[in-house]
Amino acid sequence: MDFEQLDVWKRSARLSADLYRHFSDSRDFGFKDQITRSGLSVPSNIAEGMTRPTVKDRVKFLHIAKGSCAELRTQIYIGMEIDYITRDKGRQWVAETKEIAAMLTGLTRRQADFDVG
């Protein structure tokens, strides 16, 4: 399956684009760089993983994507705490990262089942 067809890739790519738009005018380049990079890492690792030839490699990159999702969620919490992100927007992004993480868990399990089956 092409990664472009995966809902988890589509949603994480949209979230990444939303982060870039939100922080486009931020002058805190350290925070801006960190949060946009972790957001970009999620769909990028999904794409890279799903194009790998072995299940082991696909699962490895899906785990990396899930880790980046957790990193992003942490940065969103911090961004809310320091008033870089509104509470409403932050709650929306936190919910989205939780759903993406759950989707990644399901996709990882399907990959592992594919290897066994």
Helices and strands as residue ranges (DSSP letters): G 3-5, H 7-22, H 29-50, H 55-81, H 87-116
